[in-house]
Amino acid sequence: MKKLVLSGILLGLVMSGCGSGIKKYEEKITTEQNADLRREAIVELMCQPCSRSDDAVRLFTMLARTDADPTVRSAAVRGLGESKNTAAVKPLAEVLNNESDEFIRRDAAVALGKVCGPEAVRALLEQLRADQDDQVRAACARSLGEYKYPGVTQALVGALLAEDFCIVFEARRSLGKLTGKSFQSSQEWQNWLDKTGEVFVTE
């Protein structure tokens, strides 16, 4: 018990210094003209305890939305996912919906499997259905395995009809994770769903 209390105190002390730490990184990143160095600074920040703070999420969000270099935006998106901070869910969903670069959309979809929230469901379902890039759709299918929400199972069953193997593979894996079932064909899944409705496995 004493160790837990001590750990909590130490974590509080570390997080209390986050404001100044984040400010240092913000100044370093926003004033640096070299995109490679900006990206390296983001990766460095991701290794710090304060990368999970609200201030870090705000910095990652700003960079994901506005940096001119796609590799920097991609690193910022990954930082949002690794933050495990639920405040990152909304900006990640926005990136998934609005980013023109398919690699960054894929990063956002992957990140939404690491930090989850109800705001992400609509974006993941929409991009699973409509994204023009199969890798983005596959990433959405995989991340939806973390979401026990209405409509998710039906969307994943629908994704089993995709022509791309990766989409089908990830959809089937997520269905197994959510339901505990292991049907192979889309018709078997649909028959089960029609019979039982959305039934999620209990942990």
Order of alpha helices (4+ residues) and beta strands (2+ residues): alpha-alpha-alpha-alpha-alpha-alpha-alpha-alpha-alpha-alpha-alpha-alpha
